[in-house]
Amino acid sequence: MKKIQIVTVYNSLNPGSFLQATALYHFFEKNGYEVSFMDTGARNLFTQVVLSVVYTVKRKNITQIPAKIKLGLRYKKQLDGYRVEKTHDTKNTVFVLGSDEIWNVARKDMARYPIFWGDGLPLSQCISYAPSLNNATEEDLMNYSFVQAAMNGLYAVSVRDKYSQKTLKKYADREIEVVCDPTVLLQKSDYEKIESRCDEKNYLLIYIYNRTISEAEIAAICRFAREKGLKILAFNQDCPWCDKIVRGTAIDFLTYIS
């Protein structure tokens, strides 16, 4: 059986990041491949939980600490259901780089892991699936030799947005496809198998970074919710203007959307 090893951020507390990784994992598994995540060391679940708790203490919101620790333990339990390997068998493995913004070298926590570009792996056995540069510029990319090596050596290249496609085409005269995020590769029936339970009804779900939303947008959301008779739930974000903060894993996030 052909092996596939996914090289991405698979163990983040961010629900979207977690879902893109697990969706790709389930898609390959569904199609008969032996799948694993590569442990690149780019993220550590325990460290993320500790930092989350420290941030909570700084904000003097101590009552939220038990919920955040419990959330970290639930993520750990879900991750235990996936195969993770520190070593890799280069003889019989296809390496899939992506998705998410693993190619955003403008972020130091991404740029310091050139393996996200296949560095150190046999590039002829590597393909990228839907990574994104996000806001990394051409000037950012020029600082890293592994970018040019990847564009020349990867067996196949795809990205998830046109900006990444256009920027990377300057590095190599080759086909770079724009493909869908892996979360859309699965059917609703696939997700129903892993959904958790949601007892909430008649709600409007908020999933946003607080710093990216304006007072006018908040007012519009609250007005819409009142008109429709909906309560406003914030997912894993401390939004004081919402009716309730929901602490949950990526699977809970998926369930609330469903």
C-alpha atoms as one frame of an Amber mdcrd trajectory, in Angstrom:
protein
   0.000   0.000   0.000   1.272   3.440  -0.920   1.972   5.673   2.071   1.123
   9.356   2.321   2.685  11.598   4.929   1.107  15.013   5.409   3.461  17.867
   6.248   1.398  20.633   7.816   0.309  22.228  11.091  -1.922  19.434  12.369
  -1.972  20.060  16.143  -3.067  23.664  16.498  -5.726  24.862  18.932  -7.110
  26.899  16.045 -10.244  25.023  14.839  -9.791  25.977  11.179  -6.166  24.870
  11.125  -7.025  21.604  12.857  -9.894  20.873  10.463  -7.874  21.441   7.289
  -5.326  18.893   8.451  -7.779  16.256   9.636  -9.970  16.660   6.535  -7.001
  15.913   4.269  -6.077  12.967   6.496  -9.608  11.522   6.299  -9.784  12.115
   2.533  -6.635  10.093   1.844  -7.674   7.402   4.324 -11.098   7.189   2.674
  -9.380   6.590  -0.669  -7.375   3.639   0.602  -3.999   5.135   1.543  -1.958
   4.565   4.690  -1.749   8.090   6.112   0.247   9.833   8.807   1.164  13.342
   9.889   4.827  14.290  10.047   5.870  15.587  13.446   7.839  18.649  12.341
   7.929  20.196  15.813   6.262  23.335  14.459   3.550  23.244  17.119   3.248
  21.812  20.614  -0.216  21.363  22.095   0.973  21.588  25.713   2.828  24.859
  25.055  -0.234  26.357  23.371  -2.424  25.499  26.376   0.103  27.003  28.814
   0.327  30.222  26.784  -3.462  30.371  26.631  -3.666  30.066  30.408  -0.977
  32.733  30.923  -2.870  35.096  28.623  -6.054  34.429  30.614  -4.279  35.239
  33.885  -2.934  38.498  32.442  -6.458  39.484  31.494  -7.579  38.634  35.053
 -10.130  36.184  33.730  -9.110  33.320  36.035 -12.511  31.599  35.971 -11.804
  30.570  32.353  -8.610  28.624  33.205 -10.269  25.221  33.949 -12.224  25.438
  30.674  -9.056  26.139  28.685  -7.172  23.242  30.289 -10.132  20.938  29.646
 -10.194  22.092  26.029  -6.502  21.244  25.602  -7.099  17.750  26.994  -9.985
  17.216  24.586  -7.782  18.249  21.650  -5.130  15.808  22.880  -7.692  13.003
  22.953  -8.727  13.745  19.367  -5.119  13.865  18.171  -4.498  10.455  19.712
  -6.751   9.052  16.982  -4.282   9.994  14.223  -0.976   8.429  13.252   1.939
  10.816  13.806   5.500   9.873  12.815   8.764  11.646  13.562  10.702   9.618
  11.004   9.799   9.128   7.380  10.194   6.278   4.922  11.441   8.020   1.791
  11.376   4.832  -0.255   7.635   4.227  -0.401   6.019   7.523   0.587   4.428
  10.502  -1.113   4.799  13.673   0.948   1.904  16.131   0.782   2.798  19.679
   1.832  -0.235  21.582   3.046  -2.626  23.047   3.362  -3.165  26.186   5.521
  -0.649  29.066   5.464   2.440  26.901   5.907   4.095  28.853   3.070   3.627
  32.212   4.772   7.305  32.984   5.357   6.314  36.423   6.647   5.516  34.525
   9.853   8.629  33.454  11.729   6.855  30.425  13.170   6.404  29.189   9.594
   9.640  30.387   7.987  11.785  28.541  10.516  10.447  25.213   9.206  11.717
  24.825   5.618  10.433  21.245   5.650   7.031  22.818   4.875   8.568  23.433
   1.431   9.955  19.890   1.202  13.459  20.866   2.291  15.310  17.720   3.367
  12.825  15.450   1.583  13.083  13.916  -1.907  11.309  16.705  -3.815  10.364
  14.353  -6.657   8.143  12.556  -4.124   6.574  15.765  -2.795   3.445  17.550
  -3.924   1.821  20.590  -2.384  -1.895  20.677  -1.733  -3.538  24.062  -1.110
  -0.898  25.873   0.973  -1.081  29.666   1.039   1.431  32.483   1.178  -1.213
  34.573   2.919   0.435  38.014   3.132   4.032  36.972   2.372   5.463  39.124
  -0.411   7.866  38.315  -3.222  10.549  40.131  -1.217   9.870  37.859   1.769
  10.276  34.769  -0.406  13.596  35.968  -1.821  15.153  35.598   1.631  14.824
  31.796   1.525  16.630  29.534  -0.944  14.284  26.629  -0.196  11.463  28.484
  -1.997  13.272  28.392  -5.340  14.345  24.788  -4.726  10.740  23.780  -4.074
   9.398  25.523  -7.162  11.997  23.771  -9.295  11.851  20.362  -7.663   8.361
  19.542  -6.384   6.593  16.874  -8.433   3.376  18.938  -8.507   2.383  22.307
  -7.078  -1.032  23.584  -6.080  -2.112  26.466  -3.848  -5.452  27.602  -2.457
  -5.562  31.197  -3.724  -4.730  33.224  -6.812  -2.338  35.559  -4.985  -0.112
  32.612  -4.044  -0.341  31.252  -7.585   0.612  34.550  -9.216   3.491  35.236
  -6.816   5.017  31.758  -7.046   4.817  31.661 -10.852   7.618  34.240 -10.841
   9.939  31.572  -9.449   9.333  28.826 -11.971   7.827  28.399 -15.414   5.539
  25.549 -14.448   1.912  24.757 -13.824   0.599  25.875 -10.433  -3.028  24.993
  -9.850  -5.495  26.712  -7.558  -7.445  24.044  -5.658 -10.097  23.972  -2.959
  -9.359  23.850   0.748  -9.246  20.223   1.962 -12.252  20.814   4.212 -14.390
  20.791   1.039 -13.000  17.479  -0.219 -15.213  15.542   2.174 -18.959  15.018
   1.921 -21.477  15.936   4.604 -21.839  12.207   5.366 -18.098  12.016   6.108
 -18.356  14.825   8.641 -21.454  13.360  10.261 -19.337  10.380  11.325 -17.042
  12.553  13.458 -19.421  15.259  14.687 -19.961  15.664  18.423 -23.166  16.881
  20.069 -24.709  20.336  20.159 -27.692  21.110  22.369 -27.891  24.786  21.407
 -30.675  25.971  19.099 -31.547  29.225  17.315 -28.123  30.827  17.436 -25.776
  32.949  15.386 -22.218  31.605  15.559 -19.283  34.021  15.686 -15.815  32.834
  14.655 -13.558  35.857  14.351 -10.497  37.560  15.789 -11.660  40.394  18.050
  -9.150  42.815  16.597 -10.551  42.413  13.068 -14.128  43.488  13.748 -15.363
  47.072  14.016 -17.937  48.587  16.362 -20.231  49.158  13.380 -20.024  45.481
  12.408 -20.712  44.407  15.987 -23.781  46.668  16.081 -25.042  45.229  12.777
 -24.580  41.641  13.988 -26.398  42.350  17.265 -29.226  44.087  15.420 -29.612
  41.158  13.002 -29.628  38.659  15.887 -32.339  40.604  17.745 -34.508  40.841
  14.613 -34.262  37.084  14.040 -34.590  36.123  17.700 -31.146  34.507  17.807
 -28.629  34.335  20.628 -25.031  35.103  19.688 -22.421  32.456  20.456 -18.697
  33.216  20.218 -16.536  30.190  19.479 -13.320  30.140  21.544 -13.129  33.940
  21.558 -13.683  36.203  24.562 -16.267  38.479  22.960 -18.048  40.370  25.763
 -20.748  41.547  23.341 -21.880  37.978  22.661 -24.509  36.153  24.732 -22.289
  33.137  25.372 -18.737  31.946  24.820 -18.495  28.358  23.616 -15.283  26.474
  24.433 -14.803  23.586  22.062 -12.519  21.586  19.822 -12.424  21.670  16.030
 -14.953  18.840  15.963 -17.305  20.872  18.178 -16.806  23.816  15.811 -17.796
  21.597  12.903 -20.870  20.435  14.846 -22.032  23.954  15.662 -21.749  24.890
  11.981 -23.723  21.794  10.992
